[in-house]
């Protein structure tokens, strides 16, 4: 579940993901400009054997996602938010890069990570996911495509001991066929 929320003249991204029965935890993350402001976790070990498992997990996902948005709007994260300067007065190029970073973060967490699990059976530990997320604003490249490829290289540096390079290259090709890099496209959407 992914959603952009406007608050205090800024756009925040709220993402909620399920880790499956093997890792029964929901993770809801609040992002601003590619940076993680808050992360909430909810374990659901107690409902794994329920007849209504998926229905209950879906409801818990909606609840934790909604709660994160409510907490944002209630001002619970204002102290952290106020530490970030407003983007007014920032050169257009920097704003574009920030939008690209948010789009890359979204692409990484919503598409690339689940694909790693599904296609390579590689589930990165949370500390590695966070380490990659923290590097996104600093990825090298003058275009969206170059920064995307830098992200793929960063991911490979974390999974190279768990898969061979040819398998990973095939996966990157698969990812790339589903992503379009339009020079004239608005910077708020990467794919």
Buried (B, 14 or more C-beta within 10 A) or exposed (E): BBEEBEBEEEBBBBBBBBBEEEBBBBBBBBBBBBBBBBBBEBEBEEBEEEEEBEEBBEEBBEBBBBBBBEBBEEEBBEEBBEEEEEBEEEEEEEBBBBBBBBBBBBBBBBBBBEBBBEBBEBBBEBEBBBEBBEBBBEBEEEEBBEBBBBBBEBBBEBBEEBBEEEEBEEBBEEBBEEBEBEEEEEBEBBB
